[in-house]
Amino acid sequence: MKFLFNNLSKINRQRLSISIFLLSICSIYGQEKPQDSTKVEKLDEVLVKAVRVDAKSPITHSNINKEALAKRNLGQDIPMLLNFLPSVVTTTDAGAGVGYTSIRVRGVSSQSTNVTINGIPYNDAESLGTFWVNLSDFASSTESLQLQRGVGTSTNGSGAFGASINILTDAISKEASGEISNSYGSYNTRKHTVKFSTGLMNDHFEIAGRLSNIASDGYIDRASSDLKSYFLQGSYVDDNTLIKAIAFGGKEVTYQSWNGLEDLDKLENDRTYNSAGEYNDANGNPQFYDNEVDYYNQDHYQLHWNQRYNSQWSTTVGLNYTYGRGYFEQYKENEDFETYGLQPLDFGSETVNTTDLIRRRWLDNDYYVANVNANYKDDNLNLIFGGSFSHYDGDHFGEIIWAEFASQSEIRDRYYDGNSLKNDLSFFAKANYRLNEKISLYGDLQTRNVSYKTYGNTSDLVDFEIDKTFSFFNPKAGITYDVNTDNSLYFSYARANREANRTDFENNSDIKPEQLNDFELGWRHNKNNFTFNANVYYMQYNQQLVLSGQLDDVGNPIRTNSGKSYRLGLELEAIIPVTSKLTLQPNATLSTNKNNETVISFDGVAQNLGETDISFSPSLVAANAIVFQPIKNLQMSWLSKFVGEQYMGNTEADRSKLDSFFTNDFNINYTLKTESIFDSIVFSGLVNNIFNVKYVSNGYYYTYDDDWSNPGSITTIEGAGFYPQATTNFLVGVTMNF
C-alpha cells in the first residue's frame, strides 16, 4: 500500500503542476494595456538579472549570444559548444559530442559548476551534477548564456566552485517566424529541429515552441543516442509586465559507454571497444546485451512574472516544477543471490546461489523551486535582493526484470529501495554602487541553509540514513576602477561553501563540506574593436572535494576531501581585428593547481607525497579562433584547442597521466537570402579534429590493496580507464527560416 500511495502521490503532483501550467497560460490573456515593443528584450533579460553580472562588475565572465551558438549548433551538446571559452575542457563518453557530455572549468568538475535556466537551478539536487543529455538541442532555445569563472555572483541552487553557467531561454519575438533545421554527419549523427513563433498577437501575446530529435551511433562501439526534446512558451507583455509560462523537457535513450578502456593494448589498437553489455553465452562465446541502456525522461514547468512599478523598482517571481524518472538497465553474469537479497536454491545435492540476471536501477523524483527577487536602480545604485527555496523528493530503487534462477523473487520486486529529501533555502542581497566617475563598488551577501535526509538502503543493500543540516554564509565584495574610457581594473573576493553530494555520503558518511576563498584581479581593455582581458585568480580551498580518479559501480566519480589546496592561474583572452574581414580570438590559461599535502597508503605503508597536482587540472589550456568573412553572408572559422597533460588522481602516478592534446576544427556558415517561401537558407558545416588526433580527454584512476598475491604482505594494485575521443568527423546542416 505504501508503494501504491507514493506513486499515486507523484502522479497527482504531476497532474496538478501541469494544470497550474495550463491555467497560467490562460491567465495571461486577462490584461489589455498598450505595449512598448522596445522594452520587450529588456524585460526578458530581467529574468536572469539576479544571477548575472554586467560588463562593469568585478566578476570574471564570458557572454555567448544566440547567433554565436547557432553557428556550430549541429547536434552536439552545450558543453561542446563552449569548448573554446577560456579555461574550459570538455569531454564526451560516446566520443563525438552527443549523449553524455561534461565540462570542466579551471580544472573543476561539472559537479562543482552551478547551472541555472532562467534563474532556476538545474543541477541535480543530490548528485549536484548537470546532465546535459536531458537537454538535447537546448542551444536551439537559448537566447544567451553567461559563463562566470570562479565563485562568481550569488546564484540559486548548489554553490559554484569553479564556474557557473546561467542560461536565458528564447526571448519574445515581435514577428511571426518559423524554422526547419536538419543536419547529418559522421557516425550516422543527425539532428532534426522544427521551431515556430506566432509573434506578438494583439501587441501582447506570443506562443512559441520547438521539437527536436537527435540521434547518433556514437564513435565508441554501440554508444548510440536517441534524444527527443521539446520547448513550449506562452508569453504576455506590456509596458511594465512580462509573464512567461514555459514547458520543456526531453527523453533520452543512450547505450551505456561509461566503462571506458582499461586495456592499454585496446586503447592503442581498438580504441572504440566498449565493454558495456558484454557477457558469455552458454557456449562461452562473447555476446553483447542489446538493451544495456540508460533511459530517462525529464519535464520542466516554469512560470515567470516580472513587474516594473516605476523607473526604479521592479520584481521578479519564478516558479518551477521538474519531474524526472528513468533507469539504467544492465545484464550481469554470475551475480550472488546475497547481493539481491535472494535465497539459495537447493536442487538435490546441489545448491545454486548465483545467477545471470538483468536489472534496472531507477530514479523517480520531484523538484520544486520558488525564486523571488526585487530590484532598485537609480543613477548610482543597482540593488537586487531576494531569496530562493527548493524541495527535492527522490526515490531510488532497483528491480530484477529477468533472472536465470529467480529464487523467491516476484515480478516488480524491489531488491533495494530508498528515498531522499532535500530542502535548500537561501537569501541574498547584492549591490553595485557608483562611488564617482572612476570607481564602482560591488557587494554581495548570501546565506544558505540546506537539509538532507535519506531513508532505506543503497544498491549494495547497505542501510543509508543521512540526516544533515548545513548553514553557509557566502560574502563577496569587489571594486572596479575605470582608468580611462578604454581601460578598467577590477579586484574581487568571494567565499563559497558547499555540501557534499549523495555519492560522497555513500562512500564516507562523515565527509565534510568544502570551502573556497576566491581572489580575482583583472584588467579589461576595449578600443576600436580590439579587446583584451587579463585575469589573475587565486582559489584557496579548505577540504576541497576533488576527484579521486575512481568511479563507483555505476560510473559516478568518487570524490575525497583534500584538506588544504589551491589553484593559482592567469587567464588571457583577446579579440584582434587584423583586417575588416579577418579576426583572431585567442585565449590561454596558465595555472598551478596543488594539494598542499597528500598522504596515501601504498603497499601497506603510509606515504606522505607532500605537494601534488590536483586531479584533472592541466597547467595550460589554450584556444584560438581565426574568423574570416570574405563577404557579408559567408563566414569561415579555424578553431584550435590545446590541453596540457593532467593526472586523473592526486598522487601524480604515471598510470594516471593523461597526455596533452592539440585539436583543430573547421566551421563554415553561408546564408542565402531568398524572396520565395523562405526568408533565408543557412548552410553550415563543421569538421572536427581535422588532423585525426587520437586523444583522450577524460578517464579514471584507482588503487586497491591485494593481500593474497604475496602472503604476509600487502600489495597495492593500480588501474586506470580512458575515454577515447573521436578522430576526424564532420557535420553538415541546412536551416530554412521563414
N, C-alpha and C positions, 0 to 999 in steps of 0.2 A: 504493500500500500504506500510506503514511503517513496519508493521509486516512481509509482504512478503519480503521486501527488507532486513530486518535484518536477516531473516532465510536463504535467498539465499546467503547473505554475509557470514554467518557462514559455509554453505555448500561449497562455493567456497574456503574459507580459509582452510577448512579441506582437500579438494581435492588437493589444492596447496601444503600443508605440506606433504601429502602422496607422491605426485610426487617428491618433493625435497628429501624425504627419499629414494625412489626407485632409483633416479638418483645418490644419494650419494653412494649407494651400488655398482652401476655400475662403478662409477668413481674410486673406489679403485683398480680396475684391470688395471689401466693405468701405473703402475710403476713396474719395474723389477730390484731389487737390491738384492745382497746376504743378507741373514738374519742370525743373530747370535741368536740361539734359547735360549741361556742363558739369553738374555735380555728381553724376552717376558714378563715374570712376572713383572719385574721392570717397564716396560713401562705401564702395566696395572695399577699398583699401583699409578702411577703419576696422574691418572685421579682424585684421591681424595686427593692428596698431599696438596692442598690449604686449605682443611677443616679438615685435620687430624693432629695429633701430634705423635711424636715418643717417645720411652721409656725414653729419656733424658729430655723431655720437662717438665716444671713445671706445667703441667695440669693433673688433676685427671681423669683417664680414664681406661676403660676395653676394651680389644680386644677379639672378638669372630671369630673363623675361620669356614670354610665350614664344616669341619669334626665334630666340636662340635655342630653345628646347626643340622646336619643330624641325630644325634643320637636320637633326640626327635621330629624330623620333621615328624609327623604322621597325620597332618591335622590342627593342631592348629595354630593360627596366631602368627606373630613375637613377639608381646608383651609377650605372654605366654612362648615363648622360651627364653626370657630374664628374667624370673621371679626370678631366683636365683642369679642375679647380686646384688652387694651392693646397698642399698638404694632404691631398686625397689619394687613397689607394683603394681600388675596387677589386672584387673577385666574384666568381660565379661557380657554383657546384657543377653545373652541366657544361661549363666551359665556354659558352657562346653568348652569355649575357641575357638569357631568357630562363625563367624559373627562379630558383633560389639564388639571389644575389645579395651582396652586402658591401658596406662602405666603412672604411676606417679613416679617421681624420686625426692628424698628428699622432698616429700610431694607436689611437684609442678605438676600441671595438665598437661595433654598431650598438651593443647593449648599453653603451655609455653615451650614445648620441640621442638627444631628445628630438622627437619628431612631432609636429603638430599640423593639423589640417584645419584651416580657418580658426586657429586658436584652440582647437580641441585636441587633447593628447591622442596620439596614435600608437605609441609604444605599447606593447602588450604589458598589462599591469603586473603580471607575475614574472615572466622571463625578462622583462624590460627591453626585449629586442624589438626590431622592426621587420616585419615580414612583407617585403615589397611584392612578393609573389601573389599576395591577396589584393594588390592594387594594380593589376596588369593594365597597361596603356593609360595610366593615370596622368602621364605627361600631356595627353591629349585634352585633359580637362583642367590643366593647371594654367592660371593666369600669370603667376610669378612665383618665385621661390627665393628665399634668403637662407644662405648658409653662414651661420655665425661660428667662428672658431674660438676655442677656449670655453670658459663658462658662459660668456655672452650675457644677455639681459635675463631677468627673471622670466621664467616661462611656466606653462602649465604641465602637470604630469611629472614624471621622474626627472631628476636633475640632469643637466648637461655636464659631462665630464671630459669632453673633448670637442664637442660641437653640438649645435642644434640646427635643425632644418625645419623651417616653417613654410608651409605651402598655402597659397591662396588659390582657390578654385576659380573657375571661369567667371569673369565679370559680366555684368548685364550688357547685352548687345542692343544698340538702338535700332539696328537694321535687321530685317529677317535674313537668314542665311542658311546654307546647308553645306555639307562636306562629305565626300566619299573618298576614303583613303585605302589603298591596297599596297602591300609590299611583299616581296618574296626574296629569299636568299639561301645561303648555304645551310646544309643540314635540314633541308625542307622547312625552313623557317618562314612563316607567313603571318601577316597581320591584316585584318580587315576591320575598318572603322567607319561608322556612319554617325554624323553629328547634325544637329539642327538647332535653330533658334527662331522663334516667332518674331523676334524684335519686339520693341515696345508697342504694345497694343493699347490704344486709348491713352498713349503717353505715360502709362503707369505699369503695365503688366508685361511680363515675359515668361515664356516657358521654353526651356532648352534641355537638350539631352544628348546622350551618346550611348552607342552599343559597340562593343569591341570583342573580337576573337583573335587570340594569338596562339599559334601552335608551332612546335619545333621538335625535331627528333633529337636535338642536342648533339654537341661534339662528342661527349662521352657516350659509350655504348648504352643504348636503351634509356638515356637520360631525357626522355620525352617530356613535353609540357603541353597541356591543353588548358588554356586560360581564357575564361569568359568574364566580361565585366560590363557594368552599366553606370551611367551617371544621369540623374534627372534633377532639374532645378526649376522651381517656381518662384518668381520674384515680384515684389511690389515696390515701387519707388516714387517718391515725390520730392518736393523741395528739401524736406528735412527728415524723411523717413525712408529706411530701406529694410525690407523684410524678405528673408530668403528661407525657403524650405527646400532642403536638399536630401536626396537619397542616392547613395552609391554603394557599390559592392562588387563582389566577384566570386567566382567559383574556380578553383584550381585543382587539377589532377596532374601530378608530376611523378614520373617514375624515379624512385629514390637514387640519389647519386652522392650521398653524404659520406660513404665509406672511404673515399679517396684511394690512393695506391700506396701500399706499404712495401710492395716488392720493387726494389730498385731496378731489377732487370726489366720488369714490365714498364716501369717509368721510362726507361730508355728505349725499349723496343716495341711496347704495346701500350702506349700511354693513354689510349681511350678505353682500356679494360675497366669494367665495372663489376665488382663482386656482389653488389646488391641482388638479392633474389636467387643466389646460386645454391643448388642442392644436388644431391646424387640420387638417381632413380634406383629401382630395385636391382638393376644390373651393375650399379656402381658408376654409371655414366653421368658426367656433369650436365645439369639442366639449369634453366633459369625460370623462376616463377614469373608468370606473365602479368601478375597484378600486384607487384611489390611497389605500391604507390602511396603517395601522400595525397589525401583528399580533404579539401577544406572549403567551407562556404563562410563568407563574412558579409554582413549587411550593415550599413551605417545610415542613420537617420539624424539629420541636423536641422535645427531651427534657429535662425539668427535674426535679431531685431536691433537695428542701430537707429537711434533717435537723436537728432540735433535740436537743441532747445533755443539756442541763440548762437552768436558768433564765438562764444567762449565755451559753452557747455555741451557735452554730448554723452550718451550712454550706449553701451552695447551689452546685449544679453545673448548667450549662446547655450543651446541645449542639445544633448546628443544621447542617442541610444545605439549601441552596437551589439549585434547578435552574431556570435561565431560558433560554428560546430563542424566537427570533422574528425578524421582519424588517419593514422598511417597503418598500412597492412604489411605483414611480414610472414614469409614461410620460414619456419625454424625446424632444424633437424635435431633429433635425439635430445629433446628437452626433458629435464627431470620433472616428474609429476609434482614433486615438492615445491618447485618454483611456482606452480599454478594452483597450489592447494588441493591437488588431486590425490586419491588414494591408490596404492599399488594394486595391480590386478594379479590374481593367482590363477594360473592355468595348470592344474595338476601339480607337478613338481617344479614348475617354472613360475617365477614372479616377474611381471612386467612393470617397470617403474620409469620407463622413458617412452617418448612418442614423438613422431613428426606431427607438426600442427601448423595451423595458420591463425595468427592472432591479429586483433585490431586494438590499437590504443587510442582512446577517444579524448577529445576536449569538447566541452559544451558550456559556453559561457555567455554572460550578460554583462554589459558595461554601460554605466550611466554617468554623464558628465553635465555639470551646470557651471557656466562662467558668467560673471557679472563684472563689468568694468565701467568706470566713469572717467571722463577726460575734461580737464580745464586747460584752456590755452589762451594766452594773450601775447603781446609783442615780445615779452622777455621770458615767460614761464610756460612750459608744457608739462603738465602734471597728469599722470594716469594712476589710478588706484582701483583695487578690486579684489576679487577672490575667485577661487575655483574649488569645486567639490566633485569627487568621483567615487563611484562604488562599483566594485567588481565582484562577481559571484561566478565561480568557475568549478565545474565538475571534471574530475579526471578518473577515467575508468577503463578497464580492459576486458575484451571478450575473446574467447576462443571460438572461431567460426567453423573450424574443421579440425579433427584430430584423428590420426590413425587408430589410436586407442583412447577412447573418450572418458574412461573411468566412470565416476559418478556424475560427471558434468551434464548439464542440461542446456537446451538452447537458450541463448541470451544470458547465460550466467556471467556474472562479473567476477573475474578472478582477483581483481583489486578495485577499490572504489574509494575516492577521496573528494573532498570539497575544500575550496579556498575562498576566503572573504578578505577583501582589501578595501579600506577607505583612505582617501587622500584629500586632506583639506589644507588649502594654502591661501594666504593673504599677501598682497604686495602693494607697495607704493613706489613709484619711480618718477623722477623729475629731471628735466633739462632746464637749466636756468642760465640765461644770457647775462653775465655779470657786466660786460661792457662790449665795445666793438671787437675786442680781441679774444676775450675769454668766455668760455661756456663751461658750466659745472654740471656734473651728472651724479645723481644719487639714486640708489635702488635698494629697498629693504624688502625682504620676504621671510615669512615664517611658514613652515610646512610641517604638518602633523600626519603621520602615517600609522595605520594599524593593520596588521596582517595576521590572520588566523587560518590554520589548516586543520582538517579532520580526516580520519580514515588512514589509509596506507598508500604506499608508493607502488610502482610497478614491480618492485622487488619484494613485495609483501612485507615491507618493514613499516611499523607504525610511524606515522608522520604527523606530529602535532606540534605546531608552532603557534605561539601567542606572543607577538612582539608589538611594541609601540615605540615609535621614534618621533622626536621633536627636533626640528632643524631650524636654525636661524642663518640666513644667507644674505649678508650685506654686500653692497657693491658701490663703488664710487669712482669718479673719473673727472678728468679735465681736458678740454680741447682748447688749444691756443692757435689762433689764426695769425701766422707770421705776416702774411700779406694775402692778396686775392688768389695767389697761385699755390700757396703752401700752408699747411697746418700740421701741428704736432698734437699728439694725444697720449695720455697715460691713464691707465685704469687698474683698479684692484677689484677682484671679485672672489667671494668664498662660495663654495658649494658643498653640500653634504648629501649623501645618497645611501639608500638602503641596499642590502644585498637582494638578489633575486631568488626564485624558487630553487633553481638548481644549486645555487650556493648553499642554501639551507639544507638541501638534501645531502650534500657532501660534507657539511660541517654546520651543525645546528648552532654553534657558538660563533659563527663568522661575524665580523664586526662591520659597521657602516664605514664608508670611506669618506675622506675629507680632502678638499682641494683648495689651495690658495693660488690664484691665478693673477700674475702681473703682466700687463701688456703695455709696450711703449712703441708708438708708431709715428710715421711721417707720411703725409699724403701730399702729392704734387699733381696739379692738373693745369695744363696750359696749352692752348692751341691744339686740342685733341690728343696731346701727349699726356699720358697718365702714368704715374709711378707711385707705388706704395711699398713701404718697408715697415716691417713689424718685428720687434723682438719680444719673445714671450718666455716667461719662467713659470712653470706649473709645478708647485710644490705639493706633494701628496703625503697624506698620512693614512696608512692602512689601505692604500690603493688596491682595488680588486683587479689584478692583472690576469691575463690568460696564462694558465699553466702550460698550455700546449696540448693538454689531454682533452679527450672527449668522453662523455658518458655513453651509455649503451644505446642512446637514441640520437647521438650526434651533437648534443649540446656541448659547447665549450665549457670546460671546468675552470673556475677562477679561484685564486687564493689571495689572502691579504699579504701584501709585500712589505709591511712595515713602512718605513720612510723611503720615498723615491721622488724623482723629479724629471721634468722634461724642460730642456733649455733649447730654444730654437730661434732662427732668423728666417722670416718669410719675405720674399721679394716677388713683386708682380708688376707688369707694365703693359701698356698698350702703346705701340710705337707706329705712327703713321709714316711709313717710308716714302710712299707717294700717295696720290689721291686714290690709287687703285690697289695698293699693296700695304698690308698692315701686319705687324708682328705682335704676338701676345704671349710673351714668355712669363713663367713663374718658377720659383725654386724655393725649397725649404731645406735648410741645413740645421741639423739638430743633434743633440746628445740626450739620450733617454736612459736613466740609470736607476737601478735599485741600490740603495745605499749599502745594504748588506744582504747577502744571500747565503743561507745555511741549509745544507741538504744532507741526507743520509745516502751514502753510496758504498756498496759492498759492505753494508753493516757498520760503516764508520761515519760519524758526523763530520762534515767538512764545511769550513767557512770559506766561501769563494770571494768574500769581500764585495766590492762594487761590480755589478754585472749589468749587461744590457737588458732593458725591459723587452719582453716578447713582442714580436710583430711591430717593431719600431725602427724602420730604416733611418739612417742618419742623413740620407739625401733622397729627396723626392722632387722631381722637376718635370715640367711640361712646357710645350710651346705650340702655338698655332700660327701658321703662315697663311693669311687670308688674302686671296687675290680675287678682285672683282673687275674683270676687264670691261664688262658692260653692265648696265643697270640691273638686269634680271638674271645675271649669271654670277654665282659665287663658288669658288673652289677653296678648300682648306686642307692643308697638310698638318696633321696633328701628331705630335710626338710625346712620348711619356717614358721617363726613366724612374725606376725604383731601385734603390740600393739594397745591398744584402741585408738580411734580417734573420733573427732567430725566432723559432717557434716556441721556445721555452725560455726560462730565466736563468739558465746555468751556462749559457754560451757553449753548449755541447755541439761538437761538429755535426753530429747526426741531425741536429735540429735546425741547421742553417738552410735558409732559402737564398739561392743565388740572386744577384741583381739581374734586372732585365730592362731592355730598351725596345719599345714597340713604336710603330708608325702606322697611322691610319690616313685614309684619304676620303674626303667628303665633298660632294658636288651637289649644287642645287640650281635648277633653272626654272624660272617662272614664265609661262607663256600666257599672255593676256589675250583673251578671246572676246568676241562680240556675239557669240551664239548662246547656247544653253548655259554654259559655264562662264563665270567671271574670269576665272584663271585656272590653269592647269599647272601644277608644280611637279617637276620631275626631280627625284632625289636618288643619290647613290652613295654608298658607304662601303669602302674596302678596309677591313680591319686587319692589323698585323701583316702589312704588305710584304715584309721581308721574311715571313714564315718562321718567326722566332718560336722555339719550343721552350716555353717558360712556365713557371709555377708561381702563383701569387698568394697561395694560402696552403695551410696544412695543419698538422698537429704532431706533438711530440709527447712521449710518455715513458715512464720508468716503473718497474715493479721489482720487488725482491723475490728471488728464487732461492730457497734454502735446501732444495733436494738435489741439484746438479752437482754440488760439492758438499758432501756430508761434513757437518761441523763448521760450515762457514755460510755466509750469506752473499749471494751474487746479485748485483743489480742488473736487470735486463733493460735495454733501451729499445724503443721502437719509434717509428715516425710514419706519417701518412702525408700524401701530397695530392693537391688538386690541380692537375694539368689544365692549362687554358688553351683555347683554340688556336690553331695555326691560321694561315691566311683564309679569310672568309669574307663574304660580301652580302650586302642587302641593297635592293633597288625598290623604289616605290613611286607611285603616282597618286597625287591628291587633286581631286576635282572640287573646286569651290564654286558655289552658285548662290 
